[in-house]
Amino acid sequence: MTIKENVTGLQHLGIPAVDLQESIRWYTELLGFELIEEKDLPADNCHAAFVKKGNLVIELYQNDPESVKEAAARKDGHIDHLALNVRDIRAAFEEMKASGCTMLDQEIQSLPFFEKGVAWFTVLGPNGEKVEFNQYL
């Protein structure tokens, strides 16, 4: 299976939040998104939430205080990464590694989000954008 066949669509957009709880309220109460997952990740000093409306999923996350200062300093909105669903994370990882693109993760990562977890890795796109490849486990 090639990467063209492996990618099945957009999984989520990642948006760093200055105030995570306020961001959750804004997306859920104002725009009608549903909060589908929220977790504190102490090892990464991060708190993340996923909100969903239709087939659009947004990851809102707040990192350490320095990241909050950086997010607050921006004048415009900031989308941190684009995440694509894949059928086979290992095959996608090997193909992207072999393609010569800049790998931001040297191995497949995983977190306990969603029912059985999620596995992913990140590469740099042609404009310096972060592109995650994700597989629900």
PyMOL commands that place a pseudoatom at each C-alpha (Angstrom):
pseudoatom trace, name=CA, resn=MET, resi=1, chain=A, elem=C, hetatm=0, pos=[0.000, 0.000, 0.000]
pseudoatom trace, name=CA, resn=THR, resi=2, chain=A, elem=C, hetatm=0, pos=[1.446, 3.391, -0.967]
pseudoatom trace, name=CA, resn=ILE, resi=3, chain=A, elem=C, hetatm=0, pos=[1.085, 6.554, 1.107]
pseudoatom trace, name=CA, resn=LYS, resi=4, chain=A, elem=C, hetatm=0, pos=[-1.479, 7.781, -1.452]
pseudoatom trace, name=CA, resn=GLU, resi=5, chain=A, elem=C, hetatm=0, pos=[-3.640, 4.757, -0.651]
pseudoatom trace, name=CA, resn=ASN, resi=6, chain=A, elem=C, hetatm=0, pos=[-2.826, 4.832, 3.078]
pseudoatom trace, name=CA, resn=VAL, resi=7, chain=A, elem=C, hetatm=0, pos=[-4.050, 8.392, 3.819]
pseudoatom trace, name=CA, resn=THR, resi=8, chain=A, elem=C, hetatm=0, pos=[-7.836, 8.374, 4.274]
pseudoatom trace, name=CA, resn=GLY, resi=9, chain=A, elem=C, hetatm=0, pos=[-8.528, 12.020, 5.145]
pseudoatom trace, name=CA, resn=LEU, resi=10, chain=A, elem=C, hetatm=0, pos=[-8.182, 14.752, 7.730]
pseudoatom trace, name=CA, resn=GLN, resi=11, chain=A, elem=C, hetatm=0, pos=[-8.043, 13.547, 11.324]
pseudoatom trace, name=CA, resn=HIS, resi=12, chain=A, elem=C, hetatm=0, pos=[-7.758, 16.841, 13.215]
pseudoatom trace, name=CA, resn=LEU, resi=13, chain=A, elem=C, hetatm=0, pos=[-6.322, 20.341, 13.365]
pseudoatom trace, name=CA, resn=GLY, resi=14, chain=A, elem=C, hetatm=0, pos=[-4.165, 21.221, 16.378]
pseudoatom trace, name=CA, resn=ILE, resi=15, chain=A, elem=C, hetatm=0, pos=[-4.619, 24.661, 17.926]
pseudoatom trace, name=CA, resn=PRO, resi=16, chain=A, elem=C, hetatm=0, pos=[-2.525, 25.852, 20.892]
pseudoatom trace, name=CA, resn=ALA, resi=17, chain=A, elem=C, hetatm=0, pos=[-4.695, 27.579, 23.499]
pseudoatom trace, name=CA, resn=VAL, resi=18, chain=A, elem=C, hetatm=0, pos=[-3.822, 30.469, 25.783]
pseudoatom trace, name=CA, resn=ASP, resi=19, chain=A, elem=C, hetatm=0, pos=[-6.672, 29.427, 28.133]
pseudoatom trace, name=CA, resn=LEU, resi=20, chain=A, elem=C, hetatm=0, pos=[-7.753, 25.860, 27.413]
pseudoatom trace, name=CA, resn=GLN, resi=21, chain=A, elem=C, hetatm=0, pos=[-10.989, 25.940, 29.415]
pseudoatom trace, name=CA, resn=GLU, resi=22, chain=A, elem=C, hetatm=0, pos=[-12.073, 29.169, 27.732]
pseudoatom trace, name=CA, resn=SER, resi=23, chain=A, elem=C, hetatm=0, pos=[-11.253, 27.654, 24.332]
pseudoatom trace, name=CA, resn=ILE, resi=24, chain=A, elem=C, hetatm=0, pos=[-13.321, 24.551, 25.149]
pseudoatom trace, name=CA, resn=ARG, resi=25, chain=A, elem=C, hetatm=0, pos=[-16.255, 26.757, 26.224]
pseudoatom trace, name=CA, resn=TRP, resi=26, chain=A, elem=C, hetatm=0, pos=[-15.985, 28.861, 23.055]
pseudoatom trace, name=CA, resn=TYR, resi=27, chain=A, elem=C, hetatm=0, pos=[-16.042, 25.862, 20.717]
pseudoatom trace, name=CA, resn=THR, resi=28, chain=A, elem=C, hetatm=0, pos=[-18.734, 23.964, 22.623]
pseudoatom trace, name=CA, resn=GLU, resi=29, chain=A, elem=C, hetatm=0, pos=[-21.096, 26.667, 23.883]
pseudoatom trace, name=CA, resn=LEU, resi=30, chain=A, elem=C, hetatm=0, pos=[-20.807, 29.176, 21.052]
pseudoatom trace, name=CA, resn=LEU, resi=31, chain=A, elem=C, hetatm=0, pos=[-20.192, 26.930, 18.053]
pseudoatom trace, name=CA, resn=GLY, resi=32, chain=A, elem=C, hetatm=0, pos=[-21.903, 23.723, 19.176]
pseudoatom trace, name=CA, resn=PHE, resi=33, chain=A, elem=C, hetatm=0, pos=[-18.889, 21.404, 19.120]
pseudoatom trace, name=CA, resn=GLU, resi=34, chain=A, elem=C, hetatm=0, pos=[-18.997, 18.359, 21.404]
pseudoatom trace, name=CA, resn=LEU, resi=35, chain=A, elem=C, hetatm=0, pos=[-16.155, 17.771, 23.856]
pseudoatom trace, name=CA, resn=ILE, resi=36, chain=A, elem=C, hetatm=0, pos=[-15.121, 14.194, 23.041]
pseudoatom trace, name=CA, resn=GLU, resi=37, chain=A, elem=C, hetatm=0, pos=[-11.880, 13.828, 24.999]
pseudoatom trace, name=CA, resn=GLU, resi=38, chain=A, elem=C, hetatm=0, pos=[-9.901, 15.759, 27.585]
pseudoatom trace, name=CA, resn=LYS, resi=39, chain=A, elem=C, hetatm=0, pos=[-6.725, 14.630, 29.311]
pseudoatom trace, name=CA, resn=ASP, resi=40, chain=A, elem=C, hetatm=0, pos=[-3.906, 15.945, 31.422]
pseudoatom trace, name=CA, resn=LEU, resi=41, chain=A, elem=C, hetatm=0, pos=[-0.565, 14.588, 30.223]
pseudoatom trace, name=CA, resn=PRO, resi=42, chain=A, elem=C, hetatm=0, pos=[1.846, 15.241, 33.115]
pseudoatom trace, name=CA, resn=ALA, resi=43, chain=A, elem=C, hetatm=0, pos=[4.842, 13.665, 31.372]
pseudoatom trace, name=CA, resn=ASP, resi=44, chain=A, elem=C, hetatm=0, pos=[4.490, 16.218, 28.559]
pseudoatom trace, name=CA, resn=ASN, resi=45, chain=A, elem=C, hetatm=0, pos=[3.353, 19.072, 30.844]
pseudoatom trace, name=CA, resn=CYS, resi=46, chain=A, elem=C, hetatm=0, pos=[0.334, 19.393, 28.569]
pseudoatom trace, name=CA, resn=HIS, resi=47, chain=A, elem=C, hetatm=0, pos=[-3.441, 19.421, 28.888]
pseudoatom trace, name=CA, resn=ALA, resi=48, chain=A, elem=C, hetatm=0, pos=[-5.353, 18.594, 25.720]
pseudoatom trace, name=CA, resn=ALA, resi=49, chain=A, elem=C, hetatm=0, pos=[-8.971, 18.460, 24.640]
pseudoatom trace, name=CA, resn=PHE, resi=50, chain=A, elem=C, hetatm=0, pos=[-10.593, 17.268, 21.426]
pseudoatom trace, name=CA, resn=VAL, resi=51, chain=A, elem=C, hetatm=0, pos=[-13.830, 18.879, 20.255]
pseudoatom trace, name=CA, resn=LYS, resi=52, chain=A, elem=C, hetatm=0, pos=[-15.891, 17.612, 17.333]
pseudoatom trace, name=CA, resn=LYS, resi=53, chain=A, elem=C, hetatm=0, pos=[-18.621, 18.896, 15.074]
pseudoatom trace, name=CA, resn=GLY, resi=54, chain=A, elem=C, hetatm=0, pos=[-19.701, 16.719, 12.173]
pseudoatom trace, name=CA, resn=ASN, resi=55, chain=A, elem=C, hetatm=0, pos=[-16.512, 15.159, 10.850]
pseudoatom trace, name=CA, resn=LEU, resi=56, chain=A, elem=C, hetatm=0, pos=[-14.251, 18.057, 11.936]
pseudoatom trace, name=CA, resn=VAL, resi=57, chain=A, elem=C, hetatm=0, pos=[-12.111, 17.372, 15.021]
pseudoatom trace, name=CA, resn=ILE, resi=58, chain=A, elem=C, hetatm=0, pos=[-10.010, 20.103, 16.638]
pseudoatom trace, name=CA, resn=GLU, resi=59, chain=A, elem=C, hetatm=0, pos=[-7.322, 19.404, 19.210]
pseudoatom trace, name=CA, resn=LEU, resi=60, chain=A, elem=C, hetatm=0, pos=[-7.047, 22.285, 21.675]
pseudoatom trace, name=CA, resn=TYR, resi=61, chain=A, elem=C, hetatm=0, pos=[-4.001, 22.074, 23.905]
pseudoatom trace, name=CA, resn=GLN, resi=62, chain=A, elem=C, hetatm=0, pos=[-2.157, 24.097, 26.486]
pseudoatom trace, name=CA, resn=ASN, resi=63, chain=A, elem=C, hetatm=0, pos=[1.480, 23.419, 27.282]
pseudoatom trace, name=CA, resn=ASP, resi=64, chain=A, elem=C, hetatm=0, pos=[3.883, 24.762, 29.877]
pseudoatom trace, name=CA, resn=PRO, resi=65, chain=A, elem=C, hetatm=0, pos=[3.819, 28.466, 30.885]
pseudoatom trace, name=CA, resn=GLU, resi=66, chain=A, elem=C, hetatm=0, pos=[6.464, 29.446, 28.299]
pseudoatom trace, name=CA, resn=SER, resi=67, chain=A, elem=C, hetatm=0, pos=[4.252, 28.034, 25.527]
pseudoatom trace, name=CA, resn=VAL, resi=68, chain=A, elem=C, hetatm=0, pos=[1.299, 29.994, 26.897]
pseudoatom trace, name=CA, resn=LYS, resi=69, chain=A, elem=C, hetatm=0, pos=[3.368, 33.208, 26.770]
pseudoatom trace, name=CA, resn=GLU, resi=70, chain=A, elem=C, hetatm=0, pos=[4.356, 32.408, 23.191]
pseudoatom trace, name=CA, resn=ALA, resi=71, chain=A, elem=C, hetatm=0, pos=[0.726, 31.740, 22.217]
pseudoatom trace, name=CA, resn=ALA, resi=72, chain=A, elem=C, hetatm=0, pos=[-0.415, 34.955, 23.907]
pseudoatom trace, name=CA, resn=ALA, resi=73, chain=A, elem=C, hetatm=0, pos=[2.201, 36.969, 21.980]
pseudoatom trace, name=CA, resn=ARG, resi=74, chain=A, elem=C, hetatm=0, pos=[0.700, 36.024, 18.595]
pseudoatom trace, name=CA, resn=LYS, resi=75, chain=A, elem=C, hetatm=0, pos=[-1.523, 38.605, 16.972]
pseudoatom trace, name=CA, resn=ASP, resi=76, chain=A, elem=C, hetatm=0, pos=[-3.257, 36.207, 14.591]
pseudoatom trace, name=CA, resn=GLY, resi=77, chain=A, elem=C, hetatm=0, pos=[-4.731, 32.751, 15.121]
pseudoatom trace, name=CA, resn=HIS, resi=78, chain=A, elem=C, hetatm=0, pos=[-2.314, 29.858, 14.933]
pseudoatom trace, name=CA, resn=ILE, resi=79, chain=A, elem=C, hetatm=0, pos=[-2.902, 26.334, 13.713]
pseudoatom trace, name=CA, resn=ASP, resi=80, chain=A, elem=C, hetatm=0, pos=[0.018, 24.233, 14.854]
pseudoatom trace, name=CA, resn=HIS, resi=81, chain=A, elem=C, hetatm=0, pos=[-0.423, 21.106, 12.744]
pseudoatom trace, name=CA, resn=LEU, resi=82, chain=A, elem=C, hetatm=0, pos=[-2.528, 19.215, 10.238]
pseudoatom trace, name=CA, resn=ALA, resi=83, chain=A, elem=C, hetatm=0, pos=[-3.214, 15.563, 11.088]
pseudoatom trace, name=CA, resn=LEU, resi=84, chain=A, elem=C, hetatm=0, pos=[-4.127, 12.963, 8.485]
pseudoatom trace, name=CA, resn=ASN, resi=85, chain=A, elem=C, hetatm=0, pos=[-5.754, 9.594, 9.137]
pseudoatom trace, name=CA, resn=VAL, resi=86, chain=A, elem=C, hetatm=0, pos=[-3.906, 6.536, 7.857]
pseudoatom trace, name=CA, resn=ARG, resi=87, chain=A, elem=C, hetatm=0, pos=[-4.849, 2.874, 7.711]
pseudoatom trace, name=CA, resn=ASP, resi=88, chain=A, elem=C, hetatm=0, pos=[-1.358, 1.562, 8.602]
pseudoatom trace, name=CA, resn=ILE, resi=89, chain=A, elem=C, hetatm=0, pos=[0.857, 3.832, 10.726]
pseudoatom trace, name=CA, resn=ARG, resi=90, chain=A, elem=C, hetatm=0, pos=[3.948, 1.630, 10.381]
pseudoatom trace, name=CA, resn=ALA, resi=91, chain=A, elem=C, hetatm=0, pos=[3.737, 1.509, 6.580]
pseudoatom trace, name=CA, resn=ALA, resi=92, chain=A, elem=C, hetatm=0, pos=[3.168, 5.284, 6.450]
pseudoatom trace, name=CA, resn=PHE, resi=93, chain=A, elem=C, hetatm=0, pos=[6.159, 5.885, 8.733]
pseudoatom trace, name=CA, resn=GLU, resi=94, chain=A, elem=C, hetatm=0, pos=[8.477, 3.753, 6.619]
pseudoatom trace, name=CA, resn=GLU, resi=95, chain=A, elem=C, hetatm=0, pos=[7.340, 5.321, 3.345]
pseudoatom trace, name=CA, resn=MET, resi=96, chain=A, elem=C, hetatm=0, pos=[7.658, 8.896, 4.599]
pseudoatom trace, name=CA, resn=LYS, resi=97, chain=A, elem=C, hetatm=0, pos=[11.072, 8.124, 6.077]
pseudoatom trace, name=CA, resn=ALA, resi=98, chain=A, elem=C, hetatm=0, pos=[12.204, 6.619, 2.756]
pseudoatom trace, name=CA, resn=SER, resi=99, chain=A, elem=C, hetatm=0, pos=[10.859, 9.655, 0.847]
pseudoatom trace, name=CA, resn=GLY, resi=100, chain=A, elem=C, hetatm=0, pos=[13.607, 11.831, 2.300]
pseudoatom trace, name=CA, resn=CYS, resi=101, chain=A, elem=C, hetatm=0, pos=[11.274, 14.333, 3.963]
pseudoatom trace, name=CA, resn=THR, resi=102, chain=A, elem=C, hetatm=0, pos=[12.273, 15.848, 7.302]
pseudoatom trace, name=CA, resn=MET, resi=103, chain=A, elem=C, hetatm=0, pos=[11.048, 13.530, 10.057]
pseudoatom trace, name=CA, resn=LEU, resi=104, chain=A, elem=C, hetatm=0, pos=[10.180, 15.385, 13.276]
pseudoatom trace, name=CA, resn=ASP, resi=105, chain=A, elem=C, hetatm=0, pos=[9.636, 12.077, 15.093]
pseudoatom trace, name=CA, resn=GLN, resi=106, chain=A, elem=C, hetatm=0, pos=[12.282, 9.394, 14.814]
pseudoatom trace, name=CA, resn=GLU, resi=107, chain=A, elem=C, hetatm=0, pos=[9.791, 6.727, 15.890]
pseudoatom trace, name=CA, resn=ILE, resi=108, chain=A, elem=C, hetatm=0, pos=[6.046, 6.259, 16.048]
pseudoatom trace, name=CA, resn=GLN, resi=109, chain=A, elem=C, hetatm=0, pos=[4.507, 7.969, 19.072]
pseudoatom trace, name=CA, resn=SER, resi=110, chain=A, elem=C, hetatm=0, pos=[1.342, 7.014, 20.996]
pseudoatom trace, name=CA, resn=LEU, resi=111, chain=A, elem=C, hetatm=0, pos=[-1.020, 8.503, 23.547]
pseudoatom trace, name=CA, resn=PRO, resi=112, chain=A, elem=C, hetatm=0, pos=[-4.039, 7.154, 25.433]
pseudoatom trace, name=CA, resn=PHE, resi=113, chain=A, elem=C, hetatm=0, pos=[-6.600, 9.307, 23.607]
pseudoatom trace, name=CA, resn=PHE, resi=114, chain=A, elem=C, hetatm=0, pos=[-9.868, 7.869, 22.358]
pseudoatom trace, name=CA, resn=GLU, resi=115, chain=A, elem=C, hetatm=0, pos=[-11.096, 4.370, 23.063]
pseudoatom trace, name=CA, resn=LYS, resi=116, chain=A, elem=C, hetatm=0, pos=[-7.911, 2.388, 22.379]
pseudoatom trace, name=CA, resn=GLY, resi=117, chain=A, elem=C, hetatm=0, pos=[-5.306, 5.109, 21.916]
pseudoatom trace, name=CA, resn=VAL, resi=118, chain=A, elem=C, hetatm=0, pos=[-3.752, 6.805, 18.928]
pseudoatom trace, name=CA, resn=ALA, resi=119, chain=A, elem=C, hetatm=0, pos=[-0.396, 6.374, 17.209]
pseudoatom trace, name=CA, resn=TRP, resi=120, chain=A, elem=C, hetatm=0, pos=[1.268, 9.086, 15.141]
pseudoatom trace, name=CA, resn=PHE, resi=121, chain=A, elem=C, hetatm=0, pos=[4.414, 10.634, 13.746]
pseudoatom trace, name=CA, resn=THR, resi=122, chain=A, elem=C, hetatm=0, pos=[5.113, 14.091, 12.359]
pseudoatom trace, name=CA, resn=VAL, resi=123, chain=A, elem=C, hetatm=0, pos=[7.006, 15.368, 9.318]
pseudoatom trace, name=CA, resn=LEU, resi=124, chain=A, elem=C, hetatm=0, pos=[7.699, 18.811, 7.896]
pseudoatom trace, name=CA, resn=GLY, resi=125, chain=A, elem=C, hetatm=0, pos=[5.689, 19.699, 4.809]
pseudoatom trace, name=CA, resn=PRO, resi=126, chain=A, elem=C, hetatm=0, pos=[7.083, 21.651, 1.867]
pseudoatom trace, name=CA, resn=ASN, resi=127, chain=A, elem=C, hetatm=0, pos=[6.366, 25.032, 3.510]
pseudoatom trace, name=CA, resn=GLY, resi=128, chain=A, elem=C, hetatm=0, pos=[7.660, 24.122, 6.961]
pseudoatom trace, name=CA, resn=GLU, resi=129, chain=A, elem=C, hetatm=0, pos=[4.205, 23.107, 8.179]
pseudoatom trace, name=CA, resn=LYS, resi=130, chain=A, elem=C, hetatm=0, pos=[3.896, 20.167, 10.569]
pseudoatom trace, name=CA, resn=VAL, resi=131, chain=A, elem=C, hetatm=0, pos=[1.954, 17.239, 9.097]
pseudoatom trace, name=CA, resn=GLU, resi=132, chain=A, elem=C, hetatm=0, pos=[0.980, 14.422, 11.450]
pseudoatom trace, name=CA, resn=PHE, resi=133, chain=A, elem=C, hetatm=0, pos=[0.034, 10.967, 10.251]
pseudoatom trace, name=CA, resn=ASN, resi=134, chain=A, elem=C, hetatm=0, pos=[-2.365, 9.310, 12.740]
pseudoatom trace, name=CA, resn=GLN, resi=135, chain=A, elem=C, hetatm=0, pos=[-3.963, 5.942, 13.246]
pseudoatom trace, name=CA, resn=TYR, resi=136, chain=A, elem=C, hetatm=0, pos=[-6.673, 5.224, 15.781]
pseudoatom trace, name=CA, resn=LEU, resi=137, chain=A, elem=C, hetatm=0, pos=[-5.652, 2.021, 17.578]
for i in range(1, 137): cmd.bond("trace and resi %d" % i, "trace and resi %d" % (i + 1))
show_as sticks, trace
zoom trace
